[in-house]
Amino acid sequence: MKMMPEPVDPNTEVPGRSIDSSGHPSGVLVPIYADGNQDLNVILTLRTDSIRHAGQISFPGGRSEESESIVETALRETHEEIGIESKYIDVLGSLTPFYLHRTNNRITPVVGFLEHKPIMQRNPNEVEEIITVKLDMLLDDEMRETEKWDLSENSFHVPFWSFHRVPLWGATAMMMSELLEIYREFLKN
């Protein structure tokens, strides 16, 4: 929750601050690969203007279809959005699921490892750009900022990463923050 926007007015009621078992099951993939220097990189997408969360940076993913597991959803959506076949992804586990009130989704981030940088093909109907960023860069405090934004008729202090022309904020930033905490622990060992 470190990257969750906080209301400027502490009396502003903010829905959806807990893990809620309601909502439509959704899965996203947090795809990680090691480059030639053995630096870990994460793959993100910039959504097209024609779909939900338009113009935002996100992990590939979406709503589950009937009888589909969260892992199956994350892998299917990754293939549909950026062309990575599931046979190249080693699923390591998942991060903390959470309920996103605005879209009525219960999102589970699934972490997947690829042995090398994959060949990717963006779906132009869903993805404007595929973005790759080093995890070490995201650990740099200088890449993280907070600004006051007006959202949903209220003002919020919004934390975000500024490595791209579009800020990485909101639900994806919250997922990324948890991943980075795990990565920090990994670096200590």
N, C-alpha and C positions, 0 to 999 in steps of 0.2 A: 504493500500500500504506500510505499515511499513516494511513488510517482503519481499518486492520485491527486487530481486537482482539489484544492481546498477553497471553500468559499471565503471571500474577503470579509463578509459579515458572518461572524461565528453563529448567528442565530438562523442562518439559512438552512432549511432542511434539505438534505441531499439523500435521495432514495438510492437503494441498491448498493449499500456499503458492506454487505455481508455475502458470504457464500450461501446461495439460495438453491435449494433443490428443485425449484420450479424453473420455468423457462424452457425454451427449445434447446435440446442438446446440440452443441456445436463443437467442432474440433479444429484446431490450427496446428500446423507443423512448425516447429522451431528448428530449421535445418542448419546444421553446423558441419563444417568441413575444415580440415587442416590443409594449408597451402604448402608450397614447396619449401618454405622456411619453418614449417611446423607451427605457424601461427594459426589460431582458431578463428574462423570467420563465420558469421551468421548471415543467412540470406533473408532479405525482406522484399516486399513489393510496394510499389506506389500504385494505389487503386485508380482506375480510370474514373472520369467524371460521371459515368453513366450507371454506376452501381452503388450499393449501400456502402457507407463510409468513404464516399467519393473523395479523391484527392488526398487521402491519408496514407501514411506508411503503415503497413501491417505485415503479419505473417500470412503465408498462404493458408487458406482454410475457409470454413463456412458451416452451414447447418447440416446436421446429419439427415440422411434419408432413412426411410422406414427400415427397420431391422439391421441397420448399419452401426457398427461399434464406433466409438470416438476415434480410435486409431485408424480404422478404415476410412472414416470421413477425412481425417487430416491427410492421409496418403492420397486419396482420390482427388481432393481439392488441390493438392500440390501438383499432381500430374496435370490436372485440367488447367491450372493457372500458369505454371512455369515449366511444364513438360518433364519433370523429373519422375522417372518410373520408380515404383515402390521397391523393386528388387535391388535398387542401389542404396536404399535407406535402411540403416540399422536402428530400430526404435529402442531408445535407452530407457524411456519412462515418461512420466508427465510431471508438469509443474502443478501448482495449486489451481484447481478449477474455481471459477467465480461467476457470479451472476451479473450480467450487464443489463441494468434496468431499462435503458433507453430502447434497446432492441429486443428485450425479453429473451435473451440468449444465456444459456449456461455454458460457458466456454471452458474447454479443457485444452491447455497447451501441451502438445506431445513433442518431446525432444527426439530428434532423429539425427544420426551421424552418418556422414558420407565420407568414404575413404579419400576422396580428392574432389577438387572443384568440379561439379557436374556440368554437363552440357545442358543449357537451359533454353527453352523456347517459350517466350511470353505469349499468353493469350491476349490479343489486343482488345478483346471485348471486356476484359476484367483488369488487366495489368498494363499500366502506362510505362512502368520502368521496373526492372529488377535491380535491386540494390544489395551490394555485398559490403559488409563492414567488419573490421577486426574487433574481436571482443576486448582486446587490450585497449583499443582506442576508446571504447565506451566506459572503461574504468577511469579514464582521465576526467577529473572534476571540471576541467575547463570546457569540456564538451557538453556539460549539463548547465541549463539555465532555468530561471523561473521568471515568468512575466504575468502581469494582470491581464486576463482576457475576459470578455463578456460572452458568456455561454448560457443558453436557455434562460434568458432574461435576468441573470444574476452575474456578478463579477466573481472570478476565481483567480487564485494564484495557481498557475499551471506550470509544473515542472516538465522539462522536455530536453531531449538531446538535439544538438544543432549541427550535426555532421553533414546535413543535406539541405537543399533549398527549402524543403518541407520539413518541419519539425517532427520528431518522433515523440508522440505524447499519448495520453489516454490509456486505453486498455492494453495496447501493444507495449507502451512504455512500462506499464505495471508488470507485464509478463517478463519483459527484458530485465527489469530490475531484480526479479527473483532469480532469473538465470545467472545474472552477474554475481549475486550473493553466493550461489553454488560454485561458480567459477573462481571467485576469490578464495573459497575454502580449498578448492582443488589446487590452486597455486601455492597455498601454504604447505601442502604436503609433498 
